Amino acid sequence: MEIKAGPVLTDKELYLTLDTDRYPELKECIKAYENGEEQKARQIFAKTVREIFDVEKFFTIPGKNKKPDFTDGVKEKAERALRHEMRSCGTTLKYEGKVDWFANPTYNQYKEWTWQLSRHDELVGLAVAYRASSDERYAVGCAELLDSWIKQAVRPELTESGYATLCWRSIECGIRMGLMWPEIIHTFIKTEAFDDNLVVDIFKSLYEHAQSILHRFTVANWHIHELDGLGQLGIFYPVFKDSGEWYRTAVTRLYSEMKDQQVHPDGFHYELTPGYHGVVIHHVMAFAEVAEIYGKEVPSELYGVIENMLTVYVKLMQANGCIPNINDGGGGKADAMVRKYMRYFPDNKLFKWLTGNKEEGENNLDTALLFENCGIITMRDDWDKPSVSLLFDAGLFGRGHQHEDKLNLLIYNTEKQLLCEANTYAYDTSDARRYCLSSRGHNVVLVDGSEQNRRKTYKWEQKNLTEKAFGAEVISGEKADVAKGIYNEMFGESVPGETVHKRNVIFVKKPKYGTPLVIAIDKLESDNNHEYTAIWHFDTKNAALRDGNFVSDEITAFICGDKGECELVCGQRTPVFQGFICRSGLQGAEEPIPTLLHKYKGKNTFTVTVFSVHGEEGSPVKSATLDGSKVKIEYKTGETETVETEC
């Protein structure tokens, strides 16, 4: 018979999963069911599992506040859920009557809307409001929503891909089981609103989640979500015979993934996206914290991997204190995640320095840093009082969330990002999303209008995790630091290596006058003539072109040598999408920004761009010109200096 409503598991099948040796009282539950007393069996089951829950212990988990403040924000979110105004991916849908978990209000049927709605953040909001206010309406409302989800979102066949469903991707299974349902259940399990029938259905769904996760393991950060969820299923619900095996599977695989599969020796998660790097840290530590509180073993080496990953945030930190928003994620304060978990690393002097403990802290890092395995490079003039910093991506394509942006350059001052990229956009199929993924959305060079095309021949190999990044190099000096990178793969459908782009970045950290200078040296090598287009995105005000140079209130870019043809584009949608930044990952978040297109022709070409960071008073640099292999800088004071480009 076709199943019209969930759960898939029957009462009999649920009772067969129970550990009656550990909880002998459940034998009475099974006996009642076999005698045809189905409701009595449910009563016995619900009573037994309610007694298992140690609510006080649960709310000793860091971040789980048993009695939160009943703020306006907490109340507003809960009241919105009671009105069935459900929000996902920045879009709200007001349901008339019951919630339809399959409805989608987005203009392009953005599938993330239903998937992410089923992460149940709205239900957690009701749980927080209930603990803050003791208002039973929130318990009743959460019970209704959870019951409707369990009945509507029927678990698919285990052979069916989660992508083919609206509610059952493996990542959502992991998030529900690891981050959402434990708090919901521990908040409401002993309330009248969560009656015996709902409790039985919840436990059926818990088992279905475990089976779904076990049959749909994926890779990368998704797999960490899955393992966190599976491990917490094994910790919180010992009533299941398989709970111990769930925990052992989770901890074994999690250790293997973090130690040998997903994290480069240089500390960067192999997707090379700072945002998901943090997501992985969070899920591993959420799992570890719960495990330790509930008396489970966690491999000590796991904490060493996390410490190395947290150090990445210090090394990535720019002059404004933030991490770059590259490869679909980042932009937040560098110290936020370190502060959250540094209690596990009390002797780490670098973390103490980052969080303001100058007496006990210490920072011995160089001003120029290379992540040897992934090839990302950061530079700054000073660690304690930086004025200018940069990120140069000379490395790998990454395991996921890849952008076609090798040799991308970003520049920061103490307030913001000045030389920027398109950032990231909602995971749809829009022009804005494609732009964020493309070379056009980054500060790289196109060949005959063709973009980098690493994706065409990309294949992840495990050796990529430990090998050093090809062509990535840093040379440190007293006055200036140098970074080097090479792109020798496909442009469009061209033969790999037919055109090779070599970019060196010189960071003049101690110029004769003013703030540090950033000099980008681009060499394009080919046996054939091509038109090259260097793209430079700026997040700044009052931008203009003057004599082929870019000028604005905060940054000036001098084009040295062959200026070719320079064009300033801002918010262009046709003939190609160009000149945007996305302020968030939500739909409709694209915003026009001035973008310099510098076009020039030749076989083997050599161009230099000098970036001067300044205030509204304008650049201290009067001119920058190319004299052979040297860049001559003339300051407004009349002083001059030269910088050798052959490095």
N, C-alpha and C positions, 0 to 999 in steps of 0.2 A: 504493500500500500504506500502511496506517495505521502511523504511527511509534509503536513501543512504548517506545523509549528514546532519550535524547538522546546526542549532539548531533544537531540537525537537519541541519547541514552535513555533506556527505560528504567523504571524503578528496580526491576529485577537485576538488570545489568549493573546499575549503580551499586547495589548491595553486594554483588559478587566482587567488586573492587576493594571492599573494606577489609581492614586489618583487624579481624575479630580476636586474634591472639593478644594483640596489644590493648584492644578495647572490647573485652568479652561481653559487655552490656549490649553490643550491637548484634549479638546472636539472637537476642529477644526481638530485635527489629526484623531480622530475617525470618524468624519463626512466625511473627505476626503476619508478615507478608505471605508466607507459604500457607497460612491458615485463612487467607482471603481478607485479612483485616488491613487493608492497604493504608487507610488513614492512620490507624494506630501505629503501623510501622513507620510512617512519616513522622509522627509525634516522637517516637522513641529516637529516631535518627536525629531529628532537629535538636532535641533536648541534649543528646550526647555530644554533638559537635559544638553546641553553644558552651557547654562546660569546658571544652578543650581550650577555647580561646582565652589567652591571657592578655586582656586589653591593656592592663597597666604596663606590662613589659613592652607591648608593641609601641606605646607612645613614649618609650625611652629611646627609640630610634632617632638619631639626629634628623631634624627637619620635620618630625611628626609631633605637632603641638596638640596636647590633649585638650587644652582650654585656650584656643586662640582668641584674639580680640574680635569683637563683633563690629568691624569697621563698616563704613558705608560701602566700600568696594566688595567686601564679603557678602553683605546683605544684598547688594544690587545683583551680583552674579547668581545668588541662590534664588532670588525672586524672579529673575529672568528665566531660570530653569523651570520654576513652578508654572510660569506662564507659557511654557513650551516654546520659548524663543531660543533656539539652539544656534550656537555660533561655532563656525569652523573655518579655518583659513581666512579669517577676516570678514567673512560673510555671514549674516544672520538670517535665519528663516523662522518666521512665526507660524507655527502649526495651528490649525483650527481643529481642536479635538486632540486625539492621540497623536503621538509622534510617529512619523513614518521614517524609519531609519534608512530607507532606500531613496528618499526624495533628494533632489539635488537642485538648489536654487541658482547655481552659477550659470552665467551666460553661455559658457561653452562646455557644460557638463564636466567640469573639472573633477576628476575622479578622487583626487585627494580630499575633497570636501566630505564625502561619505566615509572614506577610510579614516580620516582624522577625527571626525565626529565620534566614531566608534572607539576612540581612545578613552572616552568617558571623563574628560576633564570637567564637564558640566556636573557630573555626578559627584566628583570629588568636591566641587564647590558646594554642593548641598551638604556633604559630610562635614566640611569645615564650618559652615553656618550652623549646623545642628550642634556641634560641640561648643560653639561660641554662645549659642542662645538657648539651647534645650527646647527649641520650638519643634513640636512634633510634626508640623506641616512639612518640614524638610525631610523627615524620615519617611513620611507617607509619599511625598513626591519622588524621592529617590527609589523607593520600593516599586512605585508604578513604572518609572523609566527603566529600571533594571529588568523588571519582569517583561516589559514590552520588548526590550532589546533581545533578551534570551529567546522569547517566542518568535520574533521576526527574523533575527539574524541566525538562521539555522546553520549549524556547522556543515560545511560542504564535505563531499566525499574526500577522503584522505589522499586520493590520487589527483584531486583537482588543484590547480595552481591557485594560490591565494590572490594573485593578480586578477583572476577571472571572477572574483567575488567583490562585493561592495563593502564587506565588513570583516573579512577574515584573512587579510594579508598576515604573514608571519610576524612582521614588525609590530603590528597592532596587537597581536596575541601576546608578544613579549611585553609590550608597554602596559597592557591591561593587567597582566599577571604580576609584573614587577613594580609598577609605579602607581596604578590606579585602584584595582580591586582590593588589594590588602587593606588600604586605608578605608575604603567604602565598607568592606565587610567588618573590620574591627570596630568601626564607628556604630554600625546599625545592627549587627548580628543578634544582639540581645534586646532589641526594641520590638514592640508589638507589631509595628509596621512590617517587619521582616518575619512574616508568619511561617508556619511549618512548611507549607507548600513552596513558598519562595526559597526557603533555605535548601530544600531538597533540589530544586531546580538550579540553584547557584552551584551546589556541589556537583551536579551533573555537568554543568558547563565548565567547572574547574577541570574535571577529568577530560572533557572534550578538548579544552585548551592544551592540556599536557600532550594528548595524542596528536593534536594538530601541529604543535611545535616540533615534536619528535619526528614527524613525517615530512616536515617542510623546512628543514634546516637550510639556511642560505649562506651568505658569506659577508665579510666586512662588518660594518657597524650593525647591520641588521642581525647578524649572528650573535653579537653581544647582547642586543635587546632580547633575543630569543632565549639565550642562556640565563640571563638575569631572571626572566619570567619563569623559566623551568626550575631554576634553583630555588626561587621563593615559593613556588608550588610545593617543592619538596620539603621546605622548612615549615610553612604555616599550616599545612594540611596533612599531618601524620596519620590521619584516619584512613588514608589510602595505602594499600599494601605496597604500591609502587613508589611511594613518596621517597623512600631512601635511595632507590635507584635513580629517580629524577635528580635528586641532589648530587649524587656521585657523578652522573653524566654531566651535569652542568659544571661542577667545579673542575672536573678533569678536562673537559673541552675548553672551558674558559682559561685555564692555566696554559693549555697548549696554544690556544689562539693568541694570547697576549705575549707569551714567551717566545714562540717560534714562528707564528704565522702572520701576525698583523702589525707588529710594531718594528720599525727600523731600529738598528742599533743606535742611531743618532737620536732616538726618542720620538720621532714623528710617526703617527699612525699612517698606514700605507695609503689611505685615501687622500692624504695631503690637504685636508680641509680643516682649518683650525676649529670650526664649529663642531664638526662631527668627531674630531679629536677629543673635544670636551665631552661630547655625548658618550663616547666610549669610556672615558674616565669615570663619568658620573654613574653609568650602569655597573661597572666593575665595583666601584666603591659602595654603591647602594647594596649590591649583593653581599659584599664583604662585611659591611656594617651589620646587616641583618643576621648573617651567618654567625658572627662573633657574639652578638647579643643572645642568640638562641643556642649557643654552645656548640657550634659546628666548626670543624677545622677548615682553615683557609691557608693555602700555601704561602709561606712568608715571602717567597721570591716574587709573588704577585705585587707586593707593595714596592719592590725595587723597580719594577716596570713602570708603575704609576708615578713614582718619584721622577724617573727619567722623562716621562711624558709631561709632567707638570713643569719641569725645567724648560721644555720647549716654549712654553708661554713666556717665560722670562726672556729667552733669546729672541723671540718674535716681537717683543714689545717695541712699539714705535715711540717717537718723541711725544706723542699725545697720550701715552699710557695704554693705548689700545693695540689689539692684534689685528693684522690685516684681514680684510674680508675677501679671501681668495677661495676659489674652487667650491663655491656654494656655502661658504660659512665663515664667520668670524666677526670682527668689528667690536666686540666687547672689551671691557677692561681686562688687562693681562693678569692683574692680581686677584680677580674674583674667584677663579677656581682654586688657585693656590691657597687663598685664605680659607676656603671651605674645607680643605683636606690637610693643611700643613700640620695639624695636631698629630698626624701619623708620622711626621718626620721632624721631630723636635730639635734635631741636631743640624738641620740643613741651614747653613749660614746664608745661602743665596735667597732662600725663601724669607728669612728674617729681614734681610736687606730690602727685598721687594715690598714687604708689608710695613716698612717704616721703622723696624727695630735696628737703628744704626749702630747702637752700642754692641750688640751681639751679632749683628749681621755683617756680611762681607760679600763683595762682588769683585771677583778676579777675572771676569770675562773680558775678552778683547773687544774693541769697538767694531771690528769686522768679524762676522761669524759665518761659517759654512756648515750647513747640515750635510755631512759627507755622503750619506746614502741617498737622500732625496734631492739634493742639489739646490735647495733654497738658501739664499744668502741675505743677511741683514747687515746694515752699517749705520753707525751713528757717530757724532762727534764726541759725545761724552755720555756716561751712564747716569751720573748724578744730576746733571743739569743739561740735558740735550736741547739743542735748538733745531736740528734737522736730522732726519733719519730716512732710511729707504729699505725696501725689500726688492730683491732681484731674483726672479725664478729661473734658474739655469738647470733645472733638473727633470725629474721623471714626470710621466703623464699621470701617474697615480692609479690606484686600484678602483676608484669610483669617484663620482662627482667631478669628472675631468673637464677642464676648459682647454681650448686650443690656444694656449698662451705662453709657450716656452719663450724665455727671454723677456717676459713682461717686467716692467719697472714701475714701482710706486714710490712716491715721495711724500713725506709728512713734515709738518712743523709741530709746535707744542700744542696747537689747538685742534688740528684736523688733518685730513688727507688732502693734499693739493694736486699732485699728479695721481690720478685715480684710475679705476677701471669701472666696468658696468656693474660689478658686484654680482648679486644673484637675484633670481626672480622665481615666482611660483613655478612649480614643476608641471607646467602645461605645455602646449605645443605652439604658443604664441610667438610673434616676431620678437617680443621682448625677451622671452626665454631663450630663443635661438641666438639672439644677440649676446646674451650673457655667456653663453657657451662658446661663442665664436671668437676667432682672432679679431674681428672687427670691434669687439667689445673690450679689447685690451691694447696695451701699448707695445705693439709688435710691428713687423713689416710684412706687407702683402707683396706677392710677386705676380705681376700682370693681373692684379685684382683678386688673385687666388689666395685663400687663407691656408694656414697650417692645417694639416690633415693627418695627425697622428692616429686618430681613431680608425682610419682605414686599415692599417696593418697592425693595430695594437693587439697584443696578447700578453696578459700578465703571466710572468714566470716567477717561481718562488725565489730564484736567485736574485731577482730584482730587489729583494728585501735587504740583502746583506752586501751586495756589490756597491762600490762607490759610483756616484753619478757621473756619467760620461761628460767630460769637458768642463765641469764646474770647478772653479778655482778661485782662491782668495790670496792676495798678496798684501801684507800689512806693512805700512810705513809710518814714519813719525809725522809727516805732513799730510799724506794721502794714503788711502787704501784703495785697492783695485779688485774688482770682481770680473770673472770671465765666464762666458757661456757660449755654446754652439748649438745651432739647430741645423741638422743635416738630413731631415726627413722630408716628407711630401708637402708640397704646396698644391692644393687642389688635387688633380689627378696626375701630376708630374712624376717623373721617376725620382725616387728618393736620392738626394744628394746632387741632383742636377743643378740646383742652386743651394748654396750654403750660406747661412746667415751667422756671422760671428759678432757678438756684442760684448764689448768691454765697458764696464762702468767704473769711472774714477770718482771717488768721493774725497774731494779736497776739504778735509776737516779743519785745516788751519790756513785759510786764505790770508793774503796780506791785509784784506779789509772786509768787514762785514761778515755775514753768516756763511757757513760751508756751501760749496758749490758741488753740483752733481753733473758729471760729464758723461754722456752716452756716446760711445764710438761704435758705429755700425759699419761692418764690412760685408758686402754682398758679393759672393764669388760664383761666377758661372762662365761657361764657354759661349753662352748666347746672350744677345741683347734682351733686356727686360725693362719693364716699367715697375719701379718699386714705390710703394706707398707706406711711409712711416706714419703711424697713428699715435697721437698723444691726447689723452683725455684729461681735462682739468676741472676740478671742483672749486671754482673761484668766481669772483665778481669783476664786472667791468672789463671783460676780455676783448681784445682787439688784435689785429695784425698791423704791425708797423715795420716797413722795410723788410718784410718776409720773416719777422720775428714775432713771437707771441708775447703780449704784455697783458698784465692784469694787476689787481690790487695786492696780490699775495705771492705771485710767482711769475718770472719771466723766462722764456725759452729762446735762446739765441741759436739760429741755424747757421752753422759755419760751413764754409766751402760752397759747394753747388747747392744753391737754395731751390733750384728747380721751380716747381709750382706749388705754392702754399695756399691752402683754403681753410677757412674756419667754418665748421659745421656745428649746428646746435639744434637738436630735436628733429632731425630729418627722418621721415618714414619712407619716402620713395626717392629715387629708385631703389636705394638700399637703406635699411634701418641703420642709423648712425648718429652718435652724439647724445647718448643717454647715460644716466646712472640710475640704478634701482635702490631706493632708500630702504626697502624691506623686501622680504620674500613673498609678499602678497600680490595678488593680481591688481593691476592698475597702479603700481608703485613706481613706474618709470618716470624720470624727470629729465628735461633737457639740460645738457651741460655743454660748454664750449669744447670742441674737439678739433685739434689741428691735424690736417692731412697734408703731409709733405711728400710730393711726388717728384721723382727724378728717374733718369734713364741711364742705361749703360750695361756693360758686362760685369767687370769687376769695379765696384763702386765703394766709395769711402766717404761717409758723412759723419759730422760731429754735432751734437746738440748739447748746449750748456744751459743748465737750469740754475737760476738764482732765486732763492727764497727770500722774501722781504715783507715789509708792511706796505700800507697805503702810500707811503712816501716814495715808493718805487725802488727799483733795483739799484744797489750800490755799483753794479757793473754798467759801464757806459757802452762797451762793445766787446764782442768775442769773435775773433777771426782765426782762420786756419792758415798757418805758415808752414808748408811742408807737412811734417809729422807733428808739429807743435801747435797748441792752441794758445793764442795770445789774448790775455785778459787785460782790458783797460778799465780801471775804476774811475768813478766820477771825481775822485780826489786827485787824479792825474797819475797815480801809481799804476804800475803794470807788473804782470808776472806771466810766465809761460809754463805750460803743462805739457809734458811729453805724452803723446798718444800711443807710441810704440812701447807697450808694457807687457 
